[in-house]
Structure formats: structure tokens, C-alpha cells
Amino acid sequence: MTDLQVSRPAGVDERVQDLLARMTLEEKLAQIVGFWEKSDGEAVAPLQGEFTREQTLDDASRHGLGHLTRVYGTRPVDPAARARWLWSFQRRLVRETRLGIPALVHEECLTGLSAWRAATFPTPLAWGASFDPELVTRMGEVIGASMRQLGVHQGLAPVLDVIRDPRWGRVDECISEDPYLVGTLGTSYVRGLQSTGVHATLKHFVGYSASQSGRNFGPVHAGPREIADVLLPPFEMAIRDGGVRSVMSAYVEIDGVPVAADPTILTDLLRGTYGFDGTVVADYFGVAFLHLLHDVAPDLGDAAGQALAAGVDIELPTGDAYLEPLAAAIRAGTVDEALVDRAVARALRQKAELGLLDATFDDEPPTDVELDSSEHRQVAARLAEESVVLLTNDGTLPLRPGLRVAVIGPNADRPEAMFGCYSFVNHVLPHHPEVGVGIDVPTLRQALAAELTGSTVVSARGCAVDDDDRSGFADAVRVASEADVAVLVVGDHAGLFGRGTVGEGCDRDDLELPGVQRALVEAVLETGTPVVLVMLTGRPYAVGWAVERCAAVVQSFFPGEEGGPALAGILSGRVNPSGRLPVSLPRSAGAQPFTYLHPTLGGDGDVTNLSTKPVLPFGHGLSYTTFTHSDLTVEPTATTGGPLVVTVRVTNTGERGGDDVVQLYGRDVVASVTRPVAQLLGYQRVHLERGQTAVVELVVPAARLAFTDRSGERVVEPGDLDLWVGPSCAERETQARVTLTGDVHRVTPADGRWTGTVVR
């Protein structure tokens, strides 16, 4: 469903205008702010303790309320008991406020509903590794069903920031370094979530991931072509093709102008060019930051006026700027009340779409709440399995039966190692150590002990994720020395604002494994026991040394609650690995920022002594079987207006069934501006049994070949185009060249953005 096909009850605009005409200023402002019941313990949002308004819920809602912020996700609460409270509060808004408008409830849902006892799925970087849009849609559906049951109306996901620098802490929240992979998977999540009646929210529009030096909130120096060709396409896809109903403004500034105060981005581009007609919400405290951090507003009232003029409709999580400071600015004549009316109208239309303007909450809240059902776990397990990337393997994997297996490392027996920063386990529970995880999370050690029947599994921790204590090395070395194989489980601990090795506000200036983990791996390697290195991380690390020395290396990007059994299945051979790298495996921090989407001079060559070549390229991933790709053909009548029809033959030439990810890449041979040496044009996951062959047809629309020319227009130019399919972006297993004929094609919204695929 596109944004032009949103189901909106008849007469909504008239009803909204009638409500607006009857509202006092205080009632209007109440509809464009949230309320967040202050959490105990440490903050779970940036600078939360400094900028959250001291206000009771009764006081905040006396004129009505726009949003209730994280009713279930702020602290551990019993979901059924909290639902009873929520229904009671909504009834009070309906019955006891003058206009009787319920609040819109929003929650975080990046890896599942971020609430106690709720299913927790793999992190978005794992979605990228799966290359499976249909499965991501299904995940969105089951997450949305849980949210809808609990009276939640809006989810603050997905993150569509394209990875530009792995040093940035929020990489684990992102899908890929490739905008097309981000766009297809992110839009798939939007479709799944919104099919249940829950509105998705795109984060963070736009530029957040391109911050200086990979620092959170850092200035963005991206040029207009990089923004248009790399950072914006996923958002355009989710808006035009996914019909997303909400967008969150980014914290950052681009070339000196904060996004939250930039109407060229939030109004001209978002609404004018893309046709978006939903609501724009501020990232938490983002309006106040115009005054407090960006220094472009002398006070909160002026910050509110700038944000409203730019197009920020709703201030979240509270009304720090949009309540008293904005009211004072309006009464002083420095902010036009018409800007408030525009935002309120959008907020009320959204509530109408969600059925809130007619909701009474006279029904009973749910009492039998199951947020981690067998269906949730089946989806979580399949996505975890599909997202594991086998980086290298000398034949040690799969593990033979009857071995003595040493399971070593700081992430071998730690449930939190399975989850990203915005999981409830790592986002909220650290502030409530007295509360249990609430869901079943088998660790890799536990899962391997259950999986490897007939084998002996012994373990040692070795070291922590991020300190310099080596006192456990001796025990780890002893255990490894006595084993046939050592499974060494290293990686990250996701956290917030410096309390983790990855996550929001947990940026790095190097890409070595945190703490003394590398030293632990090297100590175990010295025993001579074959080492299978398993990395449970939220970013790619510079582990070329391990790729060269370990018997096998397995990469898993925070695989969620079923990650332990999924990884155990990969190691035992029960599951054939099929994940592919959604981001290049970096050579070093000094080679960053790097992307495979670089022009010729962005790569290696004779003009520099420094290599940027990654240890392993985008799209790489091994299997326990082998696949060949051949007979790439292109329909000869290729024009600039498209589509480009490509077929390729893929054959399972190995000894067992498995999934291949067919990856079609292209390169403009000559263009009016520099172009990437490789660009993903389409992909398709294909299951093939031993000896089976399939022909995959990919229909590439013109927009997939487009770029921003020297005049600033998105175009497809005539000329030669190299195409290839291979096991990664770097290997041309089968290739062809085609000449696009015709005039320069100027891309319009009517041009498709998705590459269609048919498997036969």
C-alpha cells in the first residue's frame, strides 16, 4: 500500500477541521507532545535525566494528550497488568477531557516489541545478512500483532540509515552498507508491521549514519549527491512502496543546518518530492537540542518554532519545547499559531487512521497475553539461522560427532550476547538487575551441549568482553589443550552511552575486538587445537588476522533469542549456513570510512600506498555445499527507460541441499559523474537440493540504474553497463556487457524501484 492509498475514514478532514476550530491553544499543544513517565535508574535516552519535564501524568493530560511514550518499554511490567492500567487511562481521556481524544501509544520495536517477556528477534544487521525480505515481512507481522493486542499504535522502527562507518555505535541497528538492501528489507518490515494496524516510523531522516568520524551526533559533511544516491533511496522506497505513516527526524546537522530545523528536508523533500502525508516525530529531545546542543535557537520557544516550521509535527518523548515555551512564543507573536494548527491536523488525521477518534475503550483489555509464542520463536529461529555468515572454513565445520569440544570466551555463556542495543534485555534490564530476562535465551554453550549428543562439551570464560583482566587465560588454554576443537565465542556487549562496546553512544576509534579478546584468541591458537571463532557482534571488526589463522570463522550479528540453537545448528551441520555479509569486513580502522560503493579512486591503486581493500567483501558467505552461476544473459533491447531483463543459471554442485543468494551487480563503464565500481542491482534467495539447477530472472527497473547528474537530477544515461553475478560484489563469476540506448531518462515517481525476480 502506498502513501496515496492509506485507508482514511470518510469525512476525516472535515472532522479534523471541526476539532481544530473548537480547540484552545492548550488543547492543540497537548495533541502534539508525548508524556514519558520518568524511569528509575539510569537514562535509556540521550540526556534523558537533564531534559525530561518534571510533570505528573494527570497534569500533562488535563487538556488531552498526543502520545504516551513507552508504556510497556520503560521498565519491567507485567503486560496484562499494564494493559489494564492503559485501558483505564484511555477511558479517562475519553470520558473526562473536554474533547475525549485518546492518546496514541508508541513503543520501540527494532528487534521486537521492547517490553519485558516479549520475543526478541535478530538485530537489523542480521536482517541484512539474511537477504530475505519475505521473512522480514513475516517478522514485522508477528511483532505488530503483539503490539496491537496491547493497545500500542506506533512503533519506532525500522532504522533505514545506510552504514557509512563501522566505528559508529549504532551500526547494529542498521541493515547494510547497501541502500537497495536497506530499502527492500526496511520496506518489508514496514509492510509487515503496518499490515497489523500499527504505524511504522522510519529512522532517522536523514544523514545520521554519515556522521564525522563515526561519532554519535557528529556533524554530517555528506554532499548532495551522496545524500540523494546513497542515504535517501531507502526512505523513498519505504514511503512510496511501503506507505509508511510516520518518519522521525535525525539528530544531526548537515552542512551546518540541523535536520530538525530544515524545511528543505522535512517539508520540501519529504512531503513535496516524496508525497509523504503522515506525521513527522522528533527523535527524543531533538527539538530541545536545537537550543541546548546545536545552538541555533536562543531558547526552547524559538526551537519549537523552528522545528514546527521545518515540519516536525510531534515532540517526543515529552513536551519540553512544544508546551509552555511554545505557548509563550505564540502569545508573544514570535511563532505563528498556524504552524501548530498544521501539526495538530496531521496528528489528528493519524489518530483517525488508527481508529482513535472513535475509540471508547469500553472493551476489556487483554488478559491472556503471550508475547513470546511458538510462532514468534519459529520466525526468530529461521531468521537467526539464515543470518549466520560462514566467513572461512578449512573443513573443520561441521563438527564431527564424538569430539571433545571446548567452548570458550566471554560470549559463550552470556544470554545478553544474543541481543542488540534496543532489545529490552540490554536497553532497560541493566537498570533492574533484580529482574530476570523474562524469556528463554539458550546460550551457545547450552545450545551446543544439547546439539552435540555423543560429544563432550567443556567450557571456560577466558576473559570479559571489555576489560584488561587476563586471569582466566590459563584456564581457557588448559581446556582448549585437552579438546579436539575449540569453539571460541567473542564479540560485543550492546549498551547505551558508553556502557557497552556497541550501541547508541558507544562509538569506537579502533576496530579491534574489545578488551583483551584478541589476546585470548591468540593464546588459544597457540595450543595448536583447531579454533572455530564465533563472533557475536553488532558491527564488523578488523579480524583479518583471525581469518588467516583460525580453522573456521563464523559471524553472527546479534541473532536474538533463538541465536544459540541457530549457531549450534550451523556448527553441527544440522543447518547449512546461508547468510551473506551485509557490510564489508574491514581491513582496519584507518581504512574507514569504507564502502564497496566506491569510485575507482576510492579503492586500491598505484596512486596511494594505503590499501582500503576489505578482508572480505560485501555479499560474501560460505556454505556446506557449493553453487555455480553461469549463462548470464541480458535482453538485447535494453533502453535507458528500462526495464533491464537479466537471467542467470544457478546450480547446486555440492553434496547437500542449501540456500544460495543470487546477487546481480552492475557498473556504469562511463558516466557524467564518477560511479561505483560495483552496485547491487537485485538479489534473490534460492533453495536448491543437491544437483538441482534453477534459472533466476531479474527485472531491473530504470531507477535501480539511476544516479544524480551534474545538474542535480536523477537520471539514467545511455552507454555501456557491465553486469555480473558472483558469490560477492568482488567476484565476476558470470558476466555480460549491455549497451543502454535512448535519450537520457529522467527518473519520476512512476519508475519502479524494486527489481522483480522469478525463479524457474
LOZAGU-597338 format. One record per residue (C-alpha): residue in three letters; x, y, z. Coordinates in steps of 0.1 Angstrom, whole numbers, padded with zeros to 4 digits, always signed. Layout:
% residues N
ALAXYZ
...
This chain:
% residues 760
MET+0000+0000+0000
THR+0015+0034-0010
ASP+0011+0066+0009
LEU-0015+0076-0016
GLN-0037+0046-0007
VAL-0039+0050+0030
SER-0073+0040+0044
ARG-0088+0071+0059
PRO-0124+0072+0071
ALA-0148+0094+0051
GLY-0151+0129+0064
VAL-0119+0128+0084
ASP-0107+0162+0071
GLU-0140+0178+0079
ARG-0139+0163+0114
VAL-0103+0174+0119
GLN-0111+0209+0110
ASP-0141+0209+0133
LEU-0120+0198+0162
LEU-0093+0223+0154
ALA-0119+0251+0154
ARG-0131+0242+0188
MET-0097+0237+0204
THR-0080+0261+0228
LEU-0043+0266+0223
GLU-0035+0244+0253
GLU-0056+0216+0238
LYS-0038+0219+0205
LEU-0004+0217+0221
ALA-0014+0187+0241
GLN-0020+0168+0209
ILE+0015+0173+0195
VAL+0035+0162+0225
GLY+0042+0130+0244
PHE+0044+0121+0280
TRP+0070+0098+0294
GLU+0067+0085+0330
LYS+0101+0091+0343
SER+0121+0059+0346
ASP+0140+0048+0377
GLY+0177+0043+0374
GLU+0199+0054+0346
ALA+0187+0070+0314
VAL+0176+0050+0284
ALA+0176+0080+0260
PRO+0203+0107+0254
LEU+0204+0133+0282
GLN+0171+0120+0295
GLY+0177+0130+0331
GLU+0186+0166+0321
PHE+0157+0174+0298
THR+0127+0153+0309
ARG+0099+0177+0322
GLU+0090+0173+0358
GLN+0053+0167+0354
THR+0027+0142+0365
LEU+0005+0123+0340
ASP-0026+0139+0354
ASP-0012+0174+0349
ALA+0002+0165+0314
SER-0032+0151+0302
ARG-0057+0176+0316
HIS-0061+0191+0281
GLY-0057+0157+0264
LEU-0025+0140+0252
GLY-0009+0133+0219
HIS+0014+0104+0227
LEU+0020+0081+0256
THR+0057+0072+0255
ARG+0069+0036+0261
VAL+0041+0024+0284
TYR+0055-0011+0283
GLY+0091-0004+0275
THR+0104+0019+0301
ARG+0107-0006+0330
PRO+0098-0043+0336
VAL+0060-0045+0339
ASP+0036-0074+0337
PRO+0019-0069+0303
ALA-0016-0078+0313
ALA-0015-0056+0344
ARG-0001-0027+0324
ALA-0028-0032+0297
ARG-0054-0028+0324
TRP-0038+0004+0335
LEU-0036+0017+0299
TRP-0073+0009+0291
SER-0083+0027+0323
PHE-0062+0058+0314
GLN-0076+0059+0279
ARG-0111+0057+0292
ARG-0104+0087+0314
LEU-0091+0107+0284
VAL-0123+0098+0265
ARG-0147+0105+0294
GLU-0131+0132+0314
THR-0114+0156+0289
ARG-0134+0181+0270
LEU-0126+0167+0235
GLY-0125+0130+0245
ILE-0095+0121+0223
PRO-0074+0090+0234
ALA-0036+0091+0234
LEU-0015+0074+0207
VAL+0008+0048+0224
HIS+0042+0043+0208
GLU+0070+0018+0217
GLU+0104+0008+0204
CYS+0102-0023+0182
LEU+0135-0026+0164
THR+0141-0062+0174
GLY+0106-0070+0185
LEU+0084-0052+0210
SER+0108-0038+0235
ALA+0090-0050+0266
TRP+0096-0075+0293
ARG+0088-0111+0283
ALA+0084-0101+0247
ALA+0101-0121+0219
THR+0134-0106+0208
PHE+0144-0111+0172
PRO+0178-0107+0154
THR+0191-0072+0151
PRO+0187-0054+0117
LEU+0222-0061+0107
ALA+0212-0098+0108
TRP+0182-0090+0086
GLY+0207-0077+0061
ALA+0227-0108+0063
SER+0196-0129+0056
PHE+0188-0112+0022
ASP+0152-0124+0029
PRO+0125-0097+0025
GLU+0096-0122+0029
LEU+0109-0134+0062
VAL+0114-0098+0074
THR+0078-0091+0065
ARG+0067-0121+0085
MET+0087-0109+0115
GLY+0070-0075+0112
GLU+0036-0091+0112
VAL+0042-0111+0144
ILE+0057-0081+0162
GLY+0028-0059+0151
ALA+0003-0084+0163
SER+0018-0083+0198
MET+0018-0045+0198
ARG-0018-0042+0186
GLN-0030-0066+0212
LEU-0015-0044+0239
GLY-0030-0012+0226
VAL+0002+0001+0210
HIS-0004+0022+0179
GLN+0030+0031+0166
GLY+0065+0015+0165
LEU+0097+0035+0164
ALA+0113+0013+0137
PRO+0128+0004+0112
VAL+0162+0022+0111
LEU+0170+0030+0074
ASP+0203+0047+0080
VAL+0228+0033+0055
ILE+0260+0022+0072
ARG+0289+0045+0063
ASP+0314+0039+0091
PRO+0316+0007+0112
ARG+0331+0027+0141
TRP+0296+0043+0146
GLY+0279+0028+0177
ARG+0245+0024+0161
VAL+0257+0001+0133
ASP+0239-0028+0150
GLU+0206-0010+0145
CYS+0212-0007+0107
ILE+0206-0032+0079
SER+0235-0028+0055
GLU+0260-0005+0037
ASP+0240-0010+0005
PRO+0210+0013+0001
TYR+0190-0011-0020
LEU+0193-0039+0006
VAL+0183-0014+0033
GLY+0154-0002+0012
THR+0140-0036+0004
LEU+0143-0051+0038
GLY+0133-0019+0056
THR+0102-0016+0035
SER+0094-0052+0040
TYR+0094-0046+0078
VAL+0071-0016+0073
ARG+0047-0037+0053
GLY+0046-0064+0079
LEU+0042-0041+0109
GLN+0016-0019+0092
SER-0005-0049+0080
THR-0015-0053+0116
GLY-0027-0018+0121
VAL+0004-0005+0138
HIS+0022+0025+0122
ALA+0059+0022+0115
THR+0083+0051+0119
LEU+0113+0055+0097
LYS+0145+0064+0115
HIS+0165+0086+0111
PHE+0156+0111+0083
VAL+0183+0117+0072
GLY+0221+0115+0073
TYR+0225+0103+0109
SER+0249+0074+0099
ALA+0272+0096+0079
SER+0284+0115+0110
GLN+0320+0128+0113
SER+0345+0100+0124
GLY+0315+0077+0132
ARG+0307+0097+0163
ASN+0271+0098+0176
PHE+0255+0132+0169
GLY+0286+0142+0149
PRO+0283+0167+0121
VAL+0275+0154+0086
HIS+0296+0166+0057
ALA+0279+0145+0030
GLY+0274+0162-0003
PRO+0240+0164-0021
ARG+0249+0135-0044
GLU+0258+0112-0016
ILE+0226+0121+0002
ALA+0205+0116-0029
ASP+0221+0085-0042
VAL+0230+0066-0011
LEU+0212+0079+0020
LEU+0178+0088+0007
PRO+0167+0058-0015
PRO+0157+0035+0014
PHE+0134+0062+0028
GLU+0119+0069-0007
MET+0112+0031-0010
ALA+0095+0028+0024
ILE+0074+0059+0017
ARG+0064+0053-0019
ASP+0063+0015-0018
GLY+0057+0008+0019
GLY+0032+0035+0026
VAL+0048+0043+0059
ARG+0028+0066+0081
SER+0055+0082+0103
VAL+0090+0095+0099
MET+0115+0105+0127
SER+0138+0134+0121
ALA+0175+0129+0126
TYR+0195+0145+0154
VAL+0223+0156+0132
GLU+0232+0187+0112
ILE+0240+0185+0075
ASP+0265+0212+0064
GLY+0257+0233+0094
VAL+0219+0230+0094
PRO+0202+0207+0119
VAL+0177+0184+0102
ALA+0151+0192+0128
ALA+0151+0228+0117
ASP+0154+0223+0080
PRO+0122+0227+0059
THR+0141+0218+0027
ILE+0144+0182+0041
LEU+0113+0177+0062
THR+0089+0196+0040
ASP+0101+0202+0005
LEU+0118+0168+0000
LEU+0097+0146+0023
ARG+0063+0160+0016
GLY+0068+0178-0017
THR+0090+0153-0036
TYR+0081+0121-0019
GLY+0044+0129-0013
PHE+0045+0118+0024
ASP+0014+0128+0042
GLY+0018+0112+0076
THR+0034+0126+0108
VAL+0069+0136+0115
VAL+0080+0129+0150
ALA+0111+0143+0167
ASP+0138+0120+0178
TYR+0138+0121+0216
PHE+0146+0156+0229
GLY+0156+0166+0193
VAL+0136+0198+0194
ALA+0152+0209+0227
PHE+0186+0201+0212
LEU+0182+0229+0187
HIS+0187+0252+0217
LEU+0207+0230+0240
LEU+0232+0213+0217
HIS+0231+0229+0182
ASP+0230+0265+0194
VAL+0207+0276+0166
ALA+0179+0287+0189
PRO+0182+0312+0218
ASP+0155+0294+0238
LEU+0131+0265+0237
GLY+0103+0286+0224
ASP+0123+0296+0193
ALA+0135+0259+0190
ALA+0098+0249+0189
GLY+0090+0275+0162
GLN+0120+0264+0140
ALA+0110+0227+0143
LEU+0074+0233+0135
ALA+0083+0255+0105
ALA+0106+0228+0093
GLY+0079+0201+0096
VAL+0083+0183+0129
ASP+0047+0176+0140
ILE+0052+0158+0173
GLU+0077+0165+0200
LEU+0089+0133+0217
PRO+0092+0119+0242
THR+0077+0149+0262
GLY+0067+0185+0256
ASP+0098+0202+0267
ALA+0096+0228+0239
TYR+0061+0224+0225
LEU+0042+0232+0257
GLU+0049+0263+0278
PRO+0078+0276+0258
LEU+0058+0274+0225
ALA+0027+0288+0241
ALA+0047+0318+0253
ALA+0063+0323+0219
ILE+0028+0322+0202
ARG+0014+0347+0226
ALA+0044+0369+0221
GLY+0038+0368+0183
THR+0072+0352+0175
VAL+0057+0319+0163
ASP+0026+0317+0141
GLU-0002+0296+0156
ALA-0010+0284+0120
LEU+0021+0261+0123
VAL+0006+0245+0154
ASP-0027+0240+0135
ARG-0009+0223+0107
ALA+0009+0199+0131
VAL-0023+0192+0151
ALA-0043+0184+0119
ARG-0017+0158+0109
ALA-0017+0143+0144
LEU-0055+0141+0144
ARG-0056+0125+0109
GLN-0032+0099+0122
LYS-0054+0092+0151
ALA-0084+0089+0128
GLU-0065+0064+0106
LEU-0058+0043+0137
GLY-0095+0045+0148
LEU-0087+0065+0179
LEU-0111+0094+0173
ASP-0140+0069+0177
ALA-0124+0046+0203
THR-0141+0043+0237
PHE-0120+0017+0254
ASP-0152+0002+0268
ASP-0140-0032+0258
GLU-0118-0052+0282
PRO-0080-0052+0279
PRO-0063-0085+0271
THR-0058-0108+0300
ASP-0041-0138+0282
VAL-0010-0121+0269
GLU+0016-0143+0252
LEU+0044-0121+0238
ASP+0068-0150+0231
SER+0047-0177+0215
SER+0059-0207+0195
GLU+0051-0186+0163
HIS+0074-0158+0175
ARG+0101-0183+0182
GLN+0098-0201+0149
VAL+0102-0168+0130
ALA+0131-0158+0153
ALA+0148-0192+0148
ARG+0146-0191+0110
LEU+0158-0155+0107
ALA+0187-0163+0131
GLU+0197-0194+0110
GLU+0195-0175+0077
SER+0216-0146+0090
VAL+0247-0165+0102
VAL+0276-0159+0079
LEU+0303-0186+0075
LEU+0334-0165+0067
THR+0360-0191+0064
ASN+0362-0229+0068
ASP+0391-0253+0063
GLY+0368-0283+0066
THR+0366-0283+0104
LEU+0329-0274+0102
PRO+0305-0290+0105
LEU+0318-0306+0137
ARG+0322-0344+0136
PRO+0303-0364+0162
GLY+0321-0377+0192
LEU+0346-0348+0196
ARG+0357-0332+0228
VAL+0346-0296+0223
ALA+0359-0267+0244
VAL+0335-0237+0244
ILE+0355-0207+0254
GLY+0350-0169+0255
PRO+0332-0141+0271
ASN+0301-0145+0249
ALA+0299-0183+0251
ASP+0276-0184+0281
ARG+0260-0150+0283
PRO+0224-0145+0272
GLU+0228-0108+0267
ALA+0253-0115+0240
MET+0225-0125+0217
PHE+0208-0091+0217
GLY+0213-0056+0203
CYS+0212-0022+0220
TYR+0174-0017+0216
SER+0165-0050+0229
PHE+0147-0048+0263
VAL+0173-0071+0278
ASN+0202-0047+0271
HIS+0182-0014+0269
VAL+0163-0015+0301
LEU+0171-0045+0323
PRO+0206-0034+0332
HIS+0188-0008+0354
HIS+0168-0035+0370
PRO+0193-0063+0380
GLU+0168-0078+0404
VAL+0145-0088+0374
GLY+0151-0119+0353
VAL+0154-0119+0315
GLY+0118-0130+0312
ILE+0123-0151+0280
ASP+0141-0183+0274
VAL+0176-0175+0259
PRO+0198-0205+0254
THR+0234-0195+0253
LEU+0257-0210+0227
ARG+0274-0232+0253
GLN+0240-0246+0264
ALA+0228-0250+0228
LEU+0259-0268+0218
ALA+0257-0292+0248
ALA+0221-0300+0237
GLU+0230-0302+0200
LEU+0262-0323+0201
THR+0248-0355+0216
GLY+0276-0380+0219
SER+0302-0353+0222
THR+0318-0339+0253
VAL+0314-0301+0258
VAL+0336-0283+0283
SER+0339-0246+0289
ALA+0359-0217+0302
ARG+0352-0180+0301
GLY+0387-0168+0295
CYS+0380-0130+0298
ALA+0353-0104+0299
VAL+0341-0086+0268
ASP+0357-0053+0276
ASP+0384-0052+0303
ASP+0421-0060+0306
ASP+0418-0089+0330
ARG+0438-0119+0317
SER+0435-0141+0348
GLY+0412-0165+0330
PHE+0435-0172+0301
ALA+0453-0201+0318
ASP+0420-0220+0323
ALA+0410-0213+0288
VAL+0443-0226+0274
ARG+0441-0257+0295
VAL+0406-0265+0284
ALA+0415-0259+0248
SER+0446-0280+0250
GLU+0426-0310+0262
ALA+0400-0307+0235
ASP+0397-0318+0198
VAL+0384-0284+0188
ALA+0379-0251+0205
VAL+0348-0230+0198
LEU+0359-0195+0208
VAL+0329-0171+0212
VAL+0339-0134+0212
GLY+0323-0101+0204
ASP+0303-0073+0218
HIS+0281-0063+0247
ALA+0254-0039+0234
GLY+0246-0009+0256
LEU+0239+0028+0258
PHE+0261+0059+0260
GLY+0294+0042+0268
ARG+0280+0014+0288
GLY+0286-0011+0260
THR+0311-0019+0233
VAL+0284-0012+0206
GLY+0251+0006+0206
GLU+0238+0042+0208
GLY+0266+0064+0221
CYS+0291+0035+0221
ASP+0313+0046+0192
ARG+0349+0034+0187
ASP+0381+0048+0174
ASP+0395+0014+0165
LEU+0381-0019+0151
GLU+0399-0044+0172
LEU+0379-0069+0192
PRO+0371-0051+0225
GLY+0392-0056+0256
VAL+0418-0085+0256
GLN+0397-0108+0234
ARG+0423-0108+0206
ALA+0449-0118+0231
LEU+0426-0147+0243
VAL+0421-0159+0208
GLU+0459-0158+0201
ALA+0466-0177+0233
VAL+0442-0205+0224
LEU+0455-0206+0188
GLU+0490-0212+0203
THR+0478-0245+0218
GLY+0475-0260+0183
THR+0439-0271+0188
PRO+0418-0261+0158
VAL+0399-0229+0166
VAL+0364-0222+0154
LEU+0359-0184+0160
VAL+0323-0174+0165
MET+0317-0136+0166
LEU+0286-0123+0183
THR+0288-0086+0174
GLY+0269-0055+0165
ARG+0295-0043+0140
PRO+0321-0059+0117
TYR+0356-0059+0133
ALA+0390-0059+0118
VAL+0398-0096+0122
GLY+0419-0103+0092
TRP+0445-0120+0115
ALA+0418-0144+0127
VAL+0405-0152+0092
GLU+0440-0162+0083
ARG+0448-0184+0113
CYS+0415-0199+0126
ALA+0401-0232+0112
ALA+0368-0215+0107
VAL+0353-0181+0114
VAL+0315-0176+0119
GLN+0299-0141+0120
SER+0266-0136+0137
PHE+0252-0101+0142
PHE+0232-0103+0175
PRO+0209-0133+0164
GLY+0182-0129+0191
GLU+0165-0153+0215
GLU+0170-0183+0192
GLY+0205-0174+0183
GLY+0221-0201+0205
PRO+0203-0230+0188
ALA+0207-0215+0154
LEU+0245-0212+0158
ALA+0247-0247+0173
GLY+0228-0260+0143
ILE+0253-0243+0120
LEU+0283-0257+0139
SER+0268-0292+0140
GLY+0258-0292+0103
ARG+0221-0295+0111
VAL+0217-0261+0094
ASN+0235-0252+0062
PRO+0248-0217+0066
SER+0234-0192+0040
GLY+0240-0157+0054
ARG+0259-0131+0034
LEU+0279-0101+0046
PRO+0256-0070+0045
VAL+0287-0049+0052
SER+0323-0052+0042
LEU+0346-0069+0067
PRO+0371-0041+0074
ARG+0408-0041+0070
SER+0414-0016+0097
ALA+0400+0015+0114
GLY+0425+0036+0094
ALA+0408+0024+0062
GLN+0375+0038+0073
PRO+0351+0051+0063
PHE+0348+0025+0035
THR+0320+0012+0014
TYR+0320-0012-0015
LEU+0301+0016-0034
HIS+0333+0035-0041
PRO+0345+0050-0073
THR+0378+0039-0088
LEU+0399+0063-0068
GLY+0381+0052-0036
GLY+0398+0018-0038
ASP+0434+0005-0041
GLY+0457+0016-0068
ASP+0492+0029-0077
VAL+0484+0065-0066
THR+0485+0056-0029
ASN+0505+0033-0006
LEU+0475+0026+0017
SER+0451-0002+0010
THR+0413+0000+0017
LYS+0405-0034+0004
PRO+0383-0052+0029
VAL+0393-0085+0044
LEU+0361-0100+0030
PRO+0337-0082+0006
PHE+0301-0072+0008
GLY+0279-0102-0001
HIS+0305-0129+0009
GLY+0293-0160+0027
LEU+0302-0197+0025
SER+0280-0228+0026
TYR+0285-0265+0033
THR+0276-0271-0003
THR+0288-0253-0035
PHE+0269-0232-0061
THR+0279-0222-0096
HIS+0265-0193-0115
SER+0266-0194-0153
ASP+0249-0182-0185
LEU+0242-0146-0176
THR+0221-0132-0204
VAL+0206-0098-0209
GLU+0177-0089-0233
PRO+0194-0070-0261
THR+0167-0043-0263
ALA+0180-0025-0232
THR+0170+0012-0230
THR+0176+0039-0205
GLY+0139+0038-0196
GLY+0141+0002-0187
PRO+0134-0024-0176
LEU+0166-0044-0179
VAL+0158-0081-0181
VAL+0186-0104-0169
THR+0187-0142-0164
VAL+0213-0164-0148
ARG+0216-0201-0141
VAL+0225-0213-0106
THR+0233-0249-0098
ASN+0240-0267-0065
THR+0272-0286-0073
GLY+0278-0299-0038
GLU+0267-0328-0017
ARG+0237-0314+0002
GLY+0208-0290-0002
GLY+0212-0254+0007
ASP+0202-0218+0001
ASP+0221-0195-0023
VAL+0218-0158-0026
VAL+0219-0148-0062
GLN+0235-0113-0063
LEU+0233-0092-0095
TYR+0258-0063-0097
GLY+0263-0036-0123
ARG+0287-0008-0131
ASP+0285+0022-0154
VAL+0315+0020-0177
VAL+0315+0057-0184
ALA+0291+0083-0169
SER+0289+0120-0165
VAL+0299+0117-0128
THR+0320+0092-0111
ARG+0302+0059-0104
PRO+0308+0030-0080
VAL+0329+0001-0092
ALA+0301-0022-0082
GLN+0264-0017-0073
LEU+0239-0043-0062
LEU+0210-0042-0087
GLY+0190-0071-0074
TYR+0191-0103-0054
GLN+0171-0135-0048
ARG+0175-0162-0021
VAL+0171-0196-0038
HIS+0169-0231-0022
LEU+0184-0259-0043
GLU+0188-0296-0035
ARG+0219-0314-0044
GLY+0224-0313-0082
GLN+0194-0290-0087
THR+0195-0261-0112
ALA+0173-0230-0113
VAL+0171-0201-0137
VAL+0166-0168-0119
GLU+0152-0139-0139
LEU+0158-0104-0126
VAL+0138-0074-0140
VAL+0158-0043-0131
PRO+0138-0010-0133
ALA+0154+0021-0146
ALA+0155+0037-0111
ARG+0180+0009-0100
LEU+0205+0023-0125
ALA+0199+0059-0118
PHE+0222+0085-0102
THR+0223+0122-0097
ASP+0238+0140-0126
ARG+0257+0173-0126
SER+0225+0193-0127
GLY+0211+0175-0096
GLU+0186+0154-0115
ARG+0182+0116-0110
VAL+0189+0102-0145
VAL+0198+0070-0164
GLU+0223+0078-0191
PRO+0228+0058-0224
GLY+0260+0038-0226
ASP+0277+0006-0217
LEU+0268-0012-0185
ASP+0288-0042-0171
LEU+0267-0068-0153
TRP+0278-0098-0133
VAL+0267-0124-0108
GLY+0290-0140-0083
PRO+0294-0150-0047
SER+0301-0114-0036
CYS+0305-0080-0051
ALA+0341-0087-0058
GLU+0339-0118-0080
ARG+0325-0118-0115
GLU+0317-0155-0119
THR+0295-0149-0150
GLN+0292-0115-0167
ALA+0279-0096-0196
ARG+0280-0061-0211
VAL+0250-0044-0224
THR+0245-0010-0241
LEU+0217+0011-0229
THR+0202+0030-0258
GLY+0179+0060-0260
ASP+0179+0095-0246
VAL+0188+0104-0210
HIS+0159+0091-0189
ARG+0148+0114-0160
VAL+0135+0093-0132
THR+0100+0101-0119
PRO+0079+0086-0091
ALA+0062+0064-0118
ASP+0095+0045-0122
GLY+0096+0013-0102
ARG+0123+0010-0075
TRP+0123-0028-0069
THR+0140-0054-0090
GLY+0114-0081-0097
THR+0126-0117-0096
VAL+0112-0150-0109
VAL+0127-0184-0102
ARG+0120-0213-0125
